[in-house]
Amino acid sequence: MLEVAHMCPCDPVQVGGTINLDFDEYGRLLGVEVLAADVKLPQYLLDAAERIGTEDA
């Protein structure tokens, strides 16, 4: 199982929303969390997204 070692929040003003990047201990990107994704991203992208680390995954 992948373990997040560091979470890096992006500047909400620069990206137009709240985005968090999750990295492992080696600095590899594990995940991208987009809050309010349903209003920020197109539906086709939401449909193709894989939810990980959640109970409804």
PESULTA-V560127 format. One line per field, one symbol per residue. ss: DSSP state (h for helix, s for strand, l for the rest). psi: psi as a letter, one per 30 degrees, with the letter a starting at -180 (. if undefined). burial: + if it has 24 or more other C-alpha atoms within 12 Angstrom, else -. A space follows every 50 residues. Layout:
ss = ???
psi = ???
burial = ???
//
This chain:
ss = lllllssssllhhhhlllssssslllllssssssllhhhhllhhhhhhll lllllll
psi = kkkkfkkjkljfeefgajkkkklafggkkelkkjkheffflleeeeefkk klglfg.
burial = ------------------++-+--------++++---------------- -------
//
